């Protein structure tokens, strides 16, 4: 995708949204700082692009194209983070043959900053995931999986704080319940903790104790479950908590053209985004700060 096409697409689908109660009128005068968050989810070992005869996905996706797109955006704005919301593994023969080594090496070459862990990332067992760990040159974060009695103990952190262009960005991970979804023999002694309780702890720590300017939840909970509306999901998590600016989701393979705007329990806006699956789209969310460090955000989904 050339830069002009990218800008036109972004302008067409992105919408400026208030964050934390900031009025739009107060923000239109000065934008002194600009942070870009790029993200993927549920890539499922899709390394190559879809072929020209592959129906609705024809000539889309592929790691090489994603790399070129990410490079062009980083050239526009060096203050950029690249994140993944899980299910990196499983879906093509690349995983069957290499066991995840290729996926982690390519993500490292694309300079991902952090990823959370999806249920399919346990498909070769927790020992199989651990075996590929040295190939990942980026952080894995998950706050509600307790790995204390497993080989991943101390390797997975609950959160990571990035200083990007003078802006403190706190990112924490959130995973789906594994029981009933993944064979117990694969995840072994991993303990699942309540997402809402842990999210309340994480947002408090990152916002109040660590003084983060942006708080991001990197989630593999699923966007929303229509027939199970009370099941924990990204939309329900946003409504039940506070101090989160952005939830980057996965698991449900939900294609959103731009982030959903949900209200948290204090009535402030939370952006919730997910870009489907298989590396077909790249999510982009931009945060702008005025001279008083008040922020606003906009987002879009870019075809790869």
NUMAR-134561 format. One record per atom (N, C-alpha, C): x, y negated, z; residue in one letter. Coordinates in steps of 0.001 Angstrom, whole numbers, plus 500000, padded with zeros to 6 digits. Example, Ala and Ser with C-alpha at 12.3 -4.5 7.8 and 13.67 -1.06 7.14 Angstrom:
// residues 2
513190505690507800a;512300504500507800a;513200503300507800a;512850502250507080s;513670501060507140s;512900499970507870s;
END
This chain:
// residues 304
500841501187500000x;500000500000500000x;500883498753500000x;500655497806499049x;501464496602499060x;500964495627500108x;501770494639500389x;501449493736501497x;500173492946501251x;499977492487499993x;498781491700499707x;497522492513499951x;497527493771499465x;496369494636499670x;496128494881501147x;497217495076501889x;497095495307503331x;496465494105504023x;496919492898503681x;496387491682504310x;494913491503503978x;494555491765502707x;493161491635502303x;492282492626503061x;492765493866503191x;491996494879503903x;491853494523505372x;492935494055505966x;492891493695507380x;491911492557507621x;491935491551506745x;491051490402506899x;489592490802506744x;489344491794505876x;487977492201505616x;487379492977506780x;488188493759507472x;487628494669508474x;487923494272509908x;488858493379510150x;489205493009511519x;488272491929512032x;488047491945513324x;487206490930513950x;487879490454515227x;487991489147515391x;488604488585516588x;487639488730517749x;488117489299518843x;487273489611519990x;487901489020521242x;487064488489522108x;487571487959523362x;487976489101524280x;489020488883525037x;489501489855526014x;489532489190527374x;489011489867528363x;489083489351529726x;488309488061529938x;487267487842529149x;486414486686529354x;486874485419528676x;487948485454527917x;488437484266527233x;487488483874526121x;487049482605526092x;486173482125525034x;486933481896523745x;486288482159522618x;486959481998521336x;487356480556521073x;486520479601521462x;486838478201521191x;488133477782521872x;488363478317523058x;489576477940523790x;490821478546523176x;490621479486522229x;491773480194521692x;492153479772520289x;491295479024519632x;491513478762518213x;492621477759517942x;493070477020518946x;494029475949518697x;495464476442518571x;495916477286519514x;497323477686519542x;497429479191519740x;498265479826518940x;498594481235519163x;500103481318519293x;500586481324520518x;502018481209520715x;502731482555520720x;502005483659520997x;502624484979521001x;501697485977520330x;502298486922519633x;501540487872518829x;502142489268519028x;501331490193519506x;501739491574519731x;500906492486518837x;501554493423518170x;500851494384517317x;500988495791517898x;499856496477518009x;499827497865518452x;499402498722517265x;500262499629516832x;499932500594515789x;499690501956516433x;498760502722515867x;498474504004516528x;497908505038515570x;498138506308515937x;497607507473515241x;497002508421516268x;496260509402515787x;495731510456516654x;495363511663515811x;495454512844516407x;495009514086515768x;495612514266514375x;496901514041514269x;497575514224512978x;497632515703512603x;497687516585513579x;497574518030513366x;498547518558512311x;499803518194512467x;500887518763511647x;500739518479510156x;499987517450509785x;499853517090508376x;501041516212507980x;501998516829507365x;503230516147506963x;503094515572505560x;502534516349504653x;502398515943503255x;501097515173503043x;501035514339501999x;499766513702501652x;498792514708501044x;497526514398501080x;496538515211500393x;496721515037498885x;496447516085498141x;496661516070496703x;495609515282495945x;495833515054494650x;494917514243493843x;493545514883493642x;493415516174493881x;492138516862493695x;491470517210495011x;491895516557496076x;491429516936497407x;490219516103497849x;489212516016497014x;487945515388497391x;488097513978497920x;487430513716499037x;487400512355499588x;488739511916500165x;489649512861500437x;490959512503500995x;492054512460499945x;491686512489498680x;492677512554497601x;493683511419497687x;494972511801497576x;496080510837497548x;496153509975498800x;495751510522499922x;495843509792501188x;496719510554502168x;497225509830503149x;497991510427504226x;499439510707503847x;500100511465504702x;501498511805504502x;502418510949505345x;503431511593505915x;504340510896506821x;505153509824506092x;505581510106504865x;506402509137504130x;505637507844503893x;504361507952503513x;503555506753503280x;503312505996504588x;503065506759505643x;502878506101506943x;504139505357507351x;505294505971507112x;506566505321507457x;506731504007506713x;506395503983505421x;506530502753504637x;505581501673505148x;504368502075505503x;503386501119506013x;503830500545507354x;504306501416508242x;504786500956509551x;505967500006509379x;506859500334508481x;508024499472508228x;507594498079507783x;506613498007506883x;506169496700506392x;505521495876507494x;504779496542508390x;504137495814509486x;505181495342510497x;506163496161510777x;507232495738511694x;508018494563511121x;508145494512509807x;508816493360509201x;507986492093509369x;506658492229509316x;505776491085509556x;505861490628511013x;505846491597511915x;505849491280513341x;506747492266514082x;507962491851514425x;508870492748515164x;508342493150516541x;507390492380517072x;506830492682518391x;505711493708518247x;506111494937517901x;505161495992517563x;505459497262518361x;504391497895518870x;504485499212519500x;503782500233518614x;504291501473518625x;503703502565517862x;503376503712518815x;502102504105518869x;501616505065519852x;500820506182519178x;500755507349519842x;499954508455519336x;499107509029520463x;497838509359520138x;496884509796521159x;496679511306521195x;497662512072520769x;497628513510521000x;497107514364519866x;497209515677520044x;496991516687519011x;497936516449517837x;499202516404518181x;500272516297517198x;500411517632516458x;500193518727517189x;500417520074516679x;499158520681516052x;499391521753515268x;498387522692514782x;497545522159513622x;497588522892512508x;496730522520511393x;497312522825510029x;498622523019509943x;499265523368508672x;500355524410508936x;500849525051507881x;501934526028508068x;503210525433508647x;503390524123508569x;504573523512509178x;504638523845510665x;503487523796511330x;503476524125512760x;503686525617512971x;503045526430512142x;503184527874512288x;504640528311512160x;505371527646511273x;506752528052510997x;507745527392511952x;507598526080512174x;508605525345512957x;508208525128514418x;506957525396514773x;506533525328516161x;506469523938516760x;506454522904515917x;506382521532516412x;507672520758516276x;508743521434515949x;510038520754515810x;509988519660514746x;509415519965513591x;509373518995512501x;508533517777512873x;507389518007513511x;506521516901513896x;507245515932514824x;507917516469515843x;508613515603516800x;509797514880516146x;510498515563515273x;511632514918514609x;511167513779513709x;510075513980512989x;509576512933512097x;509018511755512895x;508297512037513969x;507803510948514811x;508959510147515395x;510042510820515742x;511226510137516258x;511848509251515181x;511875509734513944x;512404508935512849x;511533507703512584x;510226507838512791x;509320506692512635x;509367505755513838x;510110506161514858x;510323505377516078x;509026505122516843x;508286506219517056x;507159506131517982x;507683505750519357x;506887504963520069x;507281504540521412x;506741505466522495x;505545506017522283x;504959506906523290x;503830507704522675x;503530508840523303x;502400509681522906x;501812510311524149x;500540510644524076x;499945511459525125x;499760512870524591x;499284513780525450x;499235515198525119x;497797515628524873x;497540516209523694x;496220516722523364x;496118518213523641x;494909518738523594x;494709520159523897x;495441521074522913x;495518520700521635x;496201521552520664x;497725521512520806x;498226520574521578x;499665520548521823x;500100521666522768x;499119522398523322x;499398523587524128x;499254524877523318x;499066524787522009x;498729525982521233x;499848527023521194x;501078526606521392x;502177527563521565x;502523527747523035x;501594527360523881x;501816527448525312x;502637526280525832x;502600526096527124x;503362525011527725x;504865525237527557x;505265526505527472x;506674526805527232x;507073526459525801x;506147526657524860x;506419526268523481x;506534524765523326x;505691524026524043x;505785522568524042x;507109522117524651x;507475522739525751x;508736522407526420x;509936522686525506x;509864523752524726x;510978524116523843x;511238523048522784x;510192522328522397x;510350521294521366x;510690519921521956x;510665519828523270x;510849518537523952x;512126517798523514x;513263518470523360x;514492517742522993x;514421517039521636x;513469517432520793x;513361516814519469x;512570515509519497x;511933515203520617x;511116513998520730x;511929512874521367x;512200511844520609x;512954510694521110x;512006509560521500x;510874509940522056x;509881508972522510x;509277509503523798x;508531508667524498x;507989509026525807x;506676509798525668x;506482510785526556x;505176511410526725x;504581510933528038x;503327510466527977x;502695509928529177x;501316510572529367x;501058510992530580x;499754511543530943x;499574511386532437x;498523510690532833x;498311510403534252x;497411511415534938x;496551512112534183x;495600513010534843x;495888514489534601x;497068514812534052x;497562516193534067x;498689516260535087x;498489517072536106x;499517517277537126x;500351518488536704x;501585518238536307x;502481519288535816x;503462519771536892x;503153519503538143x;504108519730539229x;504653521148539263x;503827522144539022x;504261523538539105x;504522524157537733x;504935523320536781x;505195523804535421x;506564523328534946x;506959523802533774x;508252523396533202x;508267521926532789x;507090521287532715x;507038519880532327x;507123518928533528x;507274519487534708x;507394518647535901x;508538517649535738x;508242516399536014x;509148515230535927x;509381514754534493x;509000515553533482x;509230515132532105x;508130514203531583x;506906514410532054x;505764513602531630x;505493512549532703x;505487511299532311x;505245510204533249x;503793509760533155x;503227509234534253x;501833508775534183x;501665507526533328x;502686506678533311x;502588505445532532x;503982504977532131x;503996504045531212x;505242503424530762x;504971501943530541x;505897501111530980x;505775499668530779x;506788499223529732x;506299498538528725x;507143498003527659x;507166496483527759x;508341495908527578x;508457494448527480x;508657494112526012x;507638493542525404x;507649493270523970x;507462491765523751x;508499491118523287x;508412489682523034x;508051488871524260x;508486489335525433x;508171488627526675x;506816488976527258x;506084489899526629x;504785490356527109x;504948491745527726x;504439491908528946x;504505493208529622x;503280494041529237x;503548495204528630x;502474496076528162x;502554497388528932x;501520497679529703x;501449498924530452x;500588499931529710x;501135501109529467x;500425502162528740x;500356503399529628x;499142503924529845x;499011505168530594x;498243506182529755x;498477507472530028x;497869508530529241x;496727509212529967x;495789509751529192x;494619510408529752x;494244511597528873x;494139512803529472x;493880514013528701x;492546514660529026x;492057515455528085x;490771516126528230x;490904517346529139x;489782517757529737x;489799518940530588x;490151520165529751x;491145520922530203x;491646522062529442x;490850523336529699x;490298523479530886x;489535524679531218x;488335524827530297x;488195525978529689x;487111526222528757x;487419525793527334x;488508525066527160x;488915524591525841x;490212525249525392x;491094525496526367x;492406526094526113x;492556527304527028x;493100528370526504x;493348529568527299x;494255529225528485x;493832529641529670x;494595529360530890x;496044529832530781x;496277530909530046x;497636531424529902x;498538530451529149x;497955529533528415x;498746528576527638x;499159527360528465x;498262526857529291x;498617525667530073x;499036525998531502x;498897527260531892x;499399527786533169x;498906526988534367x;499828526406535154x;499443525759536413x;499173524259536270x;498987523793535053x;498627522388534839x;497290522105535518x;497237521049536311x;496027520691537055x;495408519442536430x;494119519536536152x;493355518419535569x;492795517553536690x;493016516239536589x;492532515286537583x;491450514396536962x;490523513940537798x;489371513175537314x;489804511910536554x;489398511771535297x;489866510633534490x;489461509266535037x;488244509141535551x;487806507825536027x;488588507417537266x;488742508338538215x;489497508017539428x;490947507657539091x;491568508449538233x;492967508182537895x;493090506892537090x;492135506629536204x;492164505385535428x;492037504171536336x;491194504249537340x;491072503141538289x;492398502884538998x;493091503975539354x;494402503827539986x;495413503219539017x;495446503750537792x;496426503291536810x;496219501820536456x;494971501420536217x;494715500031535832x;495049499073536972x;494779499505538205x;495139498663539349x;496655498513539460x;497375499634539353x;498832499581539457x;499421498704538358x;498987498917537134x;499591498201536008x;499215496721536006x;497980496419536351x;497530495023536311x;497958494244537545x;497734494813538716x;497938494057539947x;499346494220540511x;499876495440540503x;501190495656541105x;502331495401540123x;502155495806538878x;503212495673537879x;503057494437537005x;501968493688537201x;501745492405536502x;501819492524534986x;501172493553534452x;501152493725533002x;500172492744532355x;500561492215531217x;499716491286530471x;498690492026529624x;499037493227529164x;498143494081528392x;498166495470529021x;496985496062529229x;496880497418529746x;496198498281528688x;496866499371528300x;496371500266527258x;496215501671527826x;495068502278527571x;494857503686527884x;495021504483526598x;495965505405526605x;496216506286525468x;495492507602525775x;494339507797525135x;493379508799525589x;493181509933524589x;493041511154525134x;492595512287524325x;491323512868524938x;490424511980525371x;489172512387525988x;488042512557524973x;488140511892523830x;487051511870522860x;486307510549522916x;485866510093521753x;485220508781521643x;483883508731522376x;482959509654522035x;481633509701522664x;480975511016522279x;480136511560523162x;479453512821522910x;477948512573522931x;477373512478521741x;475967512068521601x;475015512946522384x;475198514246522321x;474286515160523004x;474671515433524454x;475786514861524869x;476256515002526261x;476710513628526738x;475758512722526828x;476082511307527046x;476794511042528368x;476643511966529338x;477309511772530628x;478719512347530650x;479077513102529607x;480419513669529552x;481442512551529429x;482536512688530135x;483544511633530118x;484071511452528691x;484121510215528268x;484558509854526923x;485203508477527006x;485749508027525902x;486387506710525902x;485383505598526208x;484190505678525613x;483190504636525863x;482743504645527314x;482523505835527878x;482132505915529287x;483248505460530216x;484485505785529845x;485636505357530649x;485743503839530656x;485539503223529501x;485608501760529422x;484555501116530318x;483343501657530307x;482247501068531083x;482430501255532588x;483124502299532995x;483224502651534416x;484443502056535109x;485297501349534382x;486565500872534953x;486754499392534637x;487922498870535011x;488218497467534720x;489704497326534397x;490046496161533881x;491440495752533624x;492098496471532451x;491340497289531700x;491890497874530479x;491547496954529308x;492534496661528495x;492305495835527308x;491996496675526075x;492627497845525988x;492497498665524793x;492544500145525171x;491590500920524642x;491643502375524730x;491895502911523330x;493007503594523161x;493342504256521896x;492985505724522058x;492045506206521266x;491487507523521501x;491869508576520489x;491452509806520829x;491653510964519972x;490663512053520329x;490865513223519793x;490145514462520060x;488896514644519205x;488030513641519086x;486768513813518368x;486880513510516878x;488064513154516392x;488280512870514967x;487300511806514462x;487123510769515251x;486179509702514929x;486853508634514084x;486311508401512886x;486847507368512007x;486122506054512285x;486810505108512871x;486244503786513127x;486894502779512175x;486114501980511465x;486700500964510586x;487396499851511353x;486950499625512565x;487566498644513462x;487188499033514880x;487855498485515885x;487552498894517263x;486120498581517666x;485557499477518474x;484296499205519161x;484587498276520329x;483683497347520576x;483812496457521732x;482835496922522800x;483374497373523927x;482559497862525040x;482783496941526239x;481775496820527092x;481895496021528314x;482338496905529478x;483325496430530236x;483702497166531432x;482754496818532573x;482986497357533773x;481987497152534820x;481998495733535381x;482965494919534980x;482950493505535344x;482377492632534233x;481965493255533128x;481374492509532028x;482371491974531025x;483634492367531132x;484658491923530184x;484810492922529048x;485283492410527914x;485398493235526713x;486583494201526790x;486349495416526301x;487397496420526116x;487336496872524656x;488468496878523986x;488530497412522634x;488754498922522704x;487968499681521946x;488095501136521890x;488283501514520426x;489405502165520111x;489679502483518721x;490109503936518556x;489820504500517378x;490262505837517002x;490278505896515478x;491261506581514911x;491413506561513451x;491324507967512853x;490331508733513310x;489996509981512644x;490975511105512895x;491686511521511839x;492564512681511949x;493476512788510731x;494440513697510825x;495300514150509734x;496207513057509154x;496366511950509872x;497236510885509381x;496674510128508198x;495357510199508011x;494730509505506881x;494659508005507092x;494617507592508349x;494509506168508685x;495575505806509720x;495900504542509732x;496770503966510761x;495987502873511465x;495874502974512771x;495181501941513522x;496092500755513784x;495511499571513723x;496264498354514038x;495402497451514922x;495954497059516061x;495302496098516953x;496298494998517250x;495870493749517072x;496722492585517311x;496204491797518504x;497108491497519418x;496791490644520553x;497503489309520375x;496775488232520669x;497329486886520566x;497222486209521928x;498287485522522317x;498331484806523589x;498485483311523335x;497679482517524027x;497850481073523904x;498891480596524918x;499058479293525026x;500101478748525898x;499857479049527370x;498596479351527729x;498262479685529107x;498275481180529359x;498794481962528381x;498878483413528466x;497511484085528469x;496485483362528044x;495180483984527843x;495202484687526486x;494457485780526397x;494611486618525205x;493287486882524504x;493435487208523215x;492336487667522420x;492854488750521503x;491973489591520974x;492434490714520177x;491572490989518975x;492166491561517960x;491429492006516786x;492029493320516305x;491236494105515561x;491729495395515129x;491162495840513803x;491828496796513190x;491373497346511926x;491944498743511742x;491403499454510791x;491880500780510405x;492384500694508976x;493627501142508755x;494274500986507461x;494416502341506791x;493986502436505549x;494138503672504791x;495609503891504483x;496085505110504725x;497472505451504415x;497530506052503011x;
END
